[in-house]
Amino acid sequence: MNRSEKARAITEATERLMKLFPGLPPSIVEDAVSDSVPEFEGNPIRDFVPLFVERTAKQKLRALV
């Protein structure tokens, strides 16, 4: 997965999370995703980074509702 594919996948994950948590402001969802990205930057299996980011952000967002 190259950088543009990763960026697109993370954008899509952000959009899915916004739909999953419609009561939260989009900026909160975006922050949860952004905060989750660095946790997986060094992951040797880069294809799964967007999935891990989405899962981690979802856990953070669930704690807010």
Secondary structure, 3 states (H helix, E strand, C coil): CCHHHHHHHHHHHHHHHHHHCCCCCHHHHHHHHHHHHHHHCCCCCHHHHHHHHHHHHHHHHHHHC
